[in-house]
């Protein structure tokens, strides 16, 4: 995964990946993953044409932050690939097999809501995210 504390650098990485994809250039594995997420979100394509490297995406002005949304998709995908927290991969695969009315993309969206809340709570309380509580909350959304 690409790590940076600089928001503009992270966003530029998304823009560069999308530009390379449109030019049919060779992409790294991470760039391919970013472009797959972007393909599933055509509503964000216009954001990539404008200069939003420093934009503060306040919900009352913009709705959601497209870069945060894409980043949460990538985070869920990485969690599933690495099985961290332990059990997330099994849960995800079980849901794909047994919940036929949801696509993998829709499953990610539901998990992203839980992940965002978990990260928000951790940041607010200045603690590490509680992986066990996160996994339990993900299980609960699919046990309905």
C-alpha positions in Angstrom: 0.0 0.0 0.0 1.1 3.6 -0.6 1.7 5.5 2.6 2.0 9.2 3.0 0.9 11.8 5.5 0.5 14.4 2.7 -3.1 14.5 1.4 -2.0 16.1 -1.9 0.6 13.4 -2.6 -2.0 10.7 -2.0 -4.5 12.3 -4.2 -1.9 12.9 -6.9 -1.2 9.2 -6.8 -4.9 8.5 -7.6 -4.8 11.0 -10.4 -1.6 9.7 -11.9 -2.9 6.1 -11.8 -6.1 7.1 -13.6 -4.2 9.1 -16.2 -1.9 6.1 -16.9 -5.0 3.8 -17.1 -6.6 6.1 -19.6 -3.4 6.1 -21.7 -3.3 2.3 -21.5 0.1 2.5 -19.8 1.4 -0.3 -17.6 0.1 0.0 -14.1 1.5 -1.3 -10.8 -0.7 -3.6 -8.8 -1.8 -0.8 -6.5 -2.5 1.5 -9.5 -4.6 -1.4 -11.0 -6.5 -1.7 -7.7 -7.2 2.1 -7.6 -8.4 2.1 -11.2 -10.7 -0.9 -10.5 -12.3 1.2 -7.7 -12.5 4.2 -10.0 -14.2 2.1 -12.7 -16.9 1.3 -10.1 -17.4 4.9 -9.3 -18.0 6.9 -12.5 -19.5 9.7 -10.4 -15.9 10.5 -9.2 -14.4 10.8 -12.7 -15.1 14.5 -12.9 -13.3 15.1 -9.6 -10.2 13.7 -11.2 -10.3 16.2 -14.0 -10.3 19.2 -11.6 -7.6 20.3 -9.2 -8.8 18.9 -5.8 -5.4 18.1 -4.4 -5.9 20.4 -1.4 -9.7 20.6 -1.3 -11.3 20.1 2.1 -14.3 18.0 1.4 -16.8 19.3 4.0 -19.9 17.1 3.9 -22.3 20.1 3.8 -20.6 21.4 0.7 -19.6 18.3 -1.2 -21.5 15.3 0.2 -18.8 12.8 0.6 -15.0 12.9 0.0 -14.4 10.8 -3.1 -10.7 10.2 -2.1 -11.7 9.0 1.3 -14.3 6.8 -0.2 -11.9 5.2 -2.6 -9.3 4.8 0.2 -11.8 2.9 2.3 -12.5 0.6 -0.6 -8.7 0.0 -0.8 -8.5 -0.6 2.9 -11.2 -3.2 2.9 -9.6 -5.0 0.0 -6.2 -5.0 1.8 -7.8 -6.3 4.9 -9.4 -9.2 3.0 -6.1 -9.9 1.2 -4.0 -9.9 4.4 -6.7 -11.3 6.7 -6.2 -8.5 9.1 -8.0 -8.4 11.5 -7.8 -12.1 11.6 -11.2 -13.5 10.5 -12.1 -10.6 8.1 -11.2 -12.7 5.0 -13.3 -15.6 6.1 -16.3 -13.3 6.9 -16.0 -11.5 3.5 -15.8 -14.8 1.6 -18.7 -16.3 3.6 -20.9 -13.2 2.8 -20.0 -13.4 -0.9 -21.1 -17.0 -1.0 -24.3 -16.8 1.1 -25.7 -13.3 0.6 -26.7 -13.4 -3.1 -28.5 -10.1 -3.2 -25.2 -8.1 -2.6 -22.3 -7.7 -5.0 -18.7 -7.6 -3.7 -18.8 -3.9 -4.2 -21.9 -3.5 -2.1 -20.5 -5.7 0.6 -17.4 -3.4 0.7 -19.7 -0.4 1.1 -21.4 -1.9 4.1 -18.0 -2.8 5.6 -16.7 0.6 4.9 -19.3 2.2 7.0 -18.2 0.1 10.0 -14.5 0.8 9.2 -15.1 4.6 9.0 -16.9 4.6 12.3 -14.1 2.4 13.9 -11.4 4.8 12.7 -13.4 7.9 13.7 -13.9 6.5 17.2 -10.2 5.6 17.6 -9.1 9.0 16.4 -11.6 10.8 18.7 -10.5 8.7 21.7 -6.8 8.8 20.7 -6.4 5.0 20.8 -5.6 2.3 18.2 -8.6 1.0 16.3 -10.3 -1.9 18.1 -9.9 -4.7 15.6 -12.1 -7.1 17.6 -15.0 -4.6 17.9 -14.6 -3.8 14.2 -14.8 -7.5 13.2 -17.8 -8.1 15.5 -19.6 -5.0 14.0 -18.9 -6.3 10.5 -20.4 -9.7 11.5 -23.5 -8.1 12.9 -24.3 -6.2 9.7 -24.4 -9.5 7.7 -26.2 -11.5 10.4 -29.5 -9.7 9.8 
